[in-house]
């Protein structure tokens, strides 16, 4: 009931969830009851909104999604402790307690051959060291990281490998269109996670918001290779604000913005995949 109330409130309450949380803090209350707020906001209309939300949840569950409110025990612990955590997650696949040891491997959609090799080697080394590998589903570095872990998972060495990306807008058409098979494989062997409605389409704000959640899911982000205007720049900023580690690999260091990050606390520069594993072990 509380999850349905949260869905209804997010859709029809007319305010951002953070404003409800802020109001509760100002009143000195422990938490926020979505059901109570919904009844306050919509009055008698709340019953219809609640029924519609329950139908939506049943439909999403029939499609294979878990609907996780912030109050759910299965809500990722790393994400739970950051300031800008989403109140609701949609998960296809299965989240594990071990996913707290997660690292994002991210970068450009148009990598060099060196960047591709580094992405694969880094994802494989992290998986073999027992870390969950997190990424988006874009072409380039993201796809290379996932494919490396999936191949490792299928091999005799790969029982520790677990792909688990933060995905952008919902579970509509894959991004890019040639990746539905990769998306399905990751869901089958790991988990797809999104803070957007399952049928949502991409917008200008959805990918930066996804970057914030992806960094929040992890202990840190490894930037393999990036451009001057890459979305990885946004993720690096979010990761540092969340107190997470940012690891820069040699191809990324060719960017002016990445080179400027080096002096900041929480930024580590490495040479290869073994260095990445060592940085997170430390």
Order of alpha helices (4+ residues) and beta strands (2+ residues): alpha-alpha-alpha-alpha-beta-alpha-beta-beta-alpha-beta-alpha-beta-alpha-beta-alpha-beta-alpha-beta-alpha-beta-alpha
